[in-house]
Amino acid sequence: TYVSDDEDDDDDDEADETASETTHTVLSTEEKKSDISAPARAQPGTTYSSSVNDLFYSNESNDAFMNGPSKQEFDDSKGLDLYESALQLYRSKDYEEARKTFAAAIHMTKEPPRGKTSIDLALMREYHGDALVRLGEYEEADLSYKKAVDLYQRGDKDVHDESMARIMMKKGDAQVHTTGGSGMHKAKLYYNVSLRLWGKILEEERRNEDVMDLRLCHVSYNYAILNSKQQNFEVAETTFQEIITIHEKYTTDGDEDLEVIEVMEFAARANNCLGNIKFK
């Protein structure tokens, strides 16, 4: 899912909507294709009333939902519907209701057997964490992210890289806002892992002769943002400029294709980031 990430808070929020405890563990993860659409691509689902959300969320702690219900209460199909509904609430910036509905989706979804993964459930936990971040509940968000990381890490090698890159950036952002002297130190550790993974992904996409411009902009933007967060400003500037250059070839075409529009959005954000870097 997910990103993230400009130098000021507004751009951080925008990219987040666009996302290891040890480096070697993160680099050994894998992912199967999920039945859930990532938030940027998910189709509208059933909208559940707040009374239904309250039925699941009640006044219990988040952990009650993160651990799942009794066996006979699981309904993965309903969990997916709740997830889609939560995405709608999240996009409409109703973060409290989104948080409740993501929690309800988790509550209804069966935990995979030991050693197995569920990317559907990992996405639910990840975006439940995103809603908590929007509400300023950073420590609870970090717990949700940790549960998502555990699911992403189960499986074979390398396929999970992008999911892990995305969520490590989010974990770093959450740590920046936590109290205590260790927050920034932990944030830098998470950012380093995310930067390494985005760099690996970007190298692979640059070698891919069939890579789409939008895909290249997406990966490049996240790589540039991580470099900026780690104060590698020269690399960040160069990468942001590459995004702008990709966009420039569309400017005289008059093409209103969705991909072109999204490339334009990446270019606008890259240009804004360049301005922030030069201002600093």
MILO-891701 format. One record per residue (C-alpha): z, x, y; residue in three letters. Coordinates in steps of 0.5 Angstrom, whole numbers, plus 500, padded with zeros to 3 digits. Example, Ala and Ser with C-alpha at 12.3 -4.5 7.8 and 13.67 -1.06 7.14 Angstrom:
BEGIN
516525491ALA 514527498SER 
This chain:
BEGIN
500500500THR 501501507TYR 502506514VAL 504508519SER 505512524ASP 504514531ASP 508519535GLU 511513539ASP 514507536ASP 509502537ASP 504506534ASP 509507528ASP 509500527ASP 502499527GLU 500504522ALA 506502517ASP 503495517GLU 496499515THR 506507509ALA 521524491SER 527526491GLU 523533488THR 516535490THR 514537482HIS 516530480THR 512526486VAL 506530484LEU 507528477SER 506521478THR 500516476GLU 498509477GLU 495503474LYS 491498478LYS 495493480SER 494485480ASP 497485487ILE 493486493SER 496491498ALA 498487504PRO 492489508ALA 487486503ARG 492480500ALA 489473500GLN 493468503PRO 498465498GLY 502459497THR 507458503THR 514457501TYR 519453505SER 526456508SER 530452503SER 526455497VAL 527462500ASN 535460501ASP 535458494LEU 533465492PHE 536469497TYR 543465498SER 548469501ASN 548474496GLU 547482497SER 540485496ASN 542488490ASP 543481486ALA 535480487PHE 533487486MET 536487479ASN 533481477GLY 535474474PRO 537472467SER 531473462LYS 529465462GLN 528465469GLU 523470470PHE 516467472ASP 511473474ASP 506468476SER 511465481LYS 513472483GLY 506473485LEU 505467489ASP 512468493LEU 509475494TYR 503473497GLU 507468501SER 512474504ALA 506477506LEU 504471510GLN 511471513LEU 511479515TYR 504479518ARG 506473523SER 512477524LYS 517473521ASP 521479518TYR 527475516GLU 524470512GLU 519475509ALA 525479507ARG 528473503LYS 521471500THR 520479498PHE 527479495ALA 525472491ALA 519475489ALA 523481486ILE 528476483HIS 522472479MET 519478476THR 521481470LYS 523489470GLU 518493465PRO 521496459PRO 524503460ARG 518508461GLY 513503463LYS 511501470THR 509495474SER 505496480ILE 506489482ASP 513490482LEU 513497486ALA 509493491LEU 514488492MET 520493492ARG 516497497GLU 514491502TYR 521488501HIS 523495504GLY 518495510ASP 521488512ALA 528491512LEU 526496516VAL 523491521ARG 530488521LEU 533495523GLY 537495516GLU 534502514TYR 539504509GLU 538498505GLU 530499506ALA 531506503ASP 534503497LEU 529498496SER 524504497TYR 528508492LYS 527503487LYS 519503488ALA 519510487VAL 522509481ASP 517505478LEU 511509482TYR 513515478GLN 513512471ARG 506513468GLY 501519467ASP 499524472LYS 496524479ASP 494517480VAL 500515484HIS 499520489ASP 497515494GLU 502510493SER 507516493MET 504519499ALA 505512503ARG 512511501ILE 515518502MET 512517509MET 516511510LYS 522514507LYS 522519512GLY 521514518ASP 527510515ALA 531517515GLN 530518522VAL 533512524HIS 539513520THR 546515523THR 549522521GLY 546529521GLY 543529515SER 538524517GLY 533528520MET 533534515HIS 532529510LYS 526526514ALA 523532514LYS 523533507LEU 520527505TYR 515528510TYR 513535507ASN 512531500VAL 508526504SER 504531508LEU 502535501ARG 500529498LEU 495526503TRP 492533504GLY 491533497LYS 487526497ILE 483528504LEU 481534500GLU 478530494GLU 475525499GLU 471530503ARG 468533497ARG 466526495ASN 459525497GLU 460517496ASP 466517500VAL 466511505MET 467512513ASP 473507513LEU 476511507ARG 475517510LEU 478515517CYS 484512513HIS 486518509VAL 485523515SER 489518520TYR 495519515ASN 494526514TYR 494527522ALA 500523523ILE 504527518LEU 502533521ASN 504531528SER 511529525LYS 511536523GLN 509538529GLN 503541527ASN 499539533PHE 493543532GLU 491541525VAL 493534528ALA 488534534GLU 483537530THR 483531524THR 484526530PHE 478528533GLN 474528526GLU 476520526ILE 473519533ILE 467523531THR 466519525ILE 466512529HIS 461515535GLU 455514530LYS 457507530TYR 457506538THR 450505539THR 448500533ASP 451494535GLY 454493528ASP 460488527GLU 461489520ASP 468489518LEU 468496516GLU 465498523VAL 471494526ILE 476498522GLU 473504523VAL 473503531MET 481501530GLU 482508527PHE 478511532ALA 482508538ALA 489509535ARG 487517534ALA 485517541ASN 491514543ASN 495520539CYS 491525542LEU 493523549GLY 500523546ASN 500530544ILE 497533550LYS 502529554PHE 507533550LYS 
